[in-house]
Amino acid sequence: MSGTAFPAAAVVVAAGRGIRIGGDRPKQYRRVGGQAVLTRTLAALAVHDGITRIQPVIAPDAAAFYHACLDDLDPILRAKLAAPVKGGATRQLSVRAGLEALAAAGAPELVLVHDAARPYVDAGLIDRALAAGRDHGAAVPGIAVTDTIKLVEDLAPGIGRVRETPARENLRAVQTPQAFAFPLLLDAHHAAMRAGLDGFTDDGALAEWAGLSVVVFEGDIRNRKITQPTDLIEADRSFSGSDPAASGQPGASAMTTYVTRLGTGFDVHAFTDGDHVWLGGVKIPADRGVLAHSDGDVALHALTDALLGAIADGDIGTHFPPSDEQWRGASSDRFLAHAVELVRARGGKIDHLDITVLAEAPRIGAHREAIRARIAEIAGVPLTSVSIKATTTEKLGFVGRAEGLAAQAAATVRLPEICAEVNAEAETTERRA
């Protein structure tokens, strides 16, 4: 269901203080696996095609923390972010601030409200939220309760008398993202404001108070909220991949199993007037340039397609159409960085990148190590995971006639088994369509 056709936005509630977890900053700005929790949450939402705009809500004194998070976010994904707005003293006030900011910019049809401290949210859960919000107008994700729950009345600190034992088959632990028809949720918040109520801890409860019919759709047990110091330790282990079985991405655990995917890519550009070509992110002097909409880096274009192929997510033209003038003359390292981010957002790990350049000229031997280093830097992989080779076509074809140059690439990626299954289903759907 990725790529839902109707406009949907997300409000990310990041205005909390997170004082229970300790440390020198709120929990959403603590780093896990080298990136802030909030950075990972924003990336997981922004990479989803069904979300067109994201409205962050932050504490009034957290601007420096917030902007530091953006340094680690792919510029392509960052383009979906609206300027952050200041939250209030309660979660409810913060959500309302985010909704009103979206309304002022042009209200979406649907809005997801998501906690900044839930970085494990994945595409499948977002798909279900969008679908349930579209179909029902108010929907929250929930997971079945496996423990017996007691309703108690307090007698003394730490002591309570059992009043009731609800049937657990009817109980759900509610998560975010919660999905609503935008005007319905905004009206509900305004009604609560007029009534002088600001203590709702989730938007599902506020919607119920406002008289909306709220449905519960299938949540995700992996979509944990970071609350305690041990949650941070576990998240850091998961996202850093220090567990040999962990992918370093949302949903990873010691029980995660992986499949290896091989993607391939090919690109070609004709020569034209000029004095250089770009190959692998390196500017190489040449007696001619290439004819291209962007900078014409055939190596990075082929490699971008290889990574997109490994995760079954279209091709470079799908993500960066040549008809779009914003990509005219664009540096191709942006394309590769975007593909890398998409791989990692799906829980993938890049094992190896291999490129072969087909050209009579220019010769790349003297630039080989610089190209390897630049690709390793863009992709965030060790130098030993990057290979670059070159060959001629023995004077045959357009390459042999020195009319242009080409590159072919292969990318080896490990994906969590569940992501690979989802991609396989998407490929089957595409073939049937």
Disulfide bonds with the S-S distance in Angstrom:
none
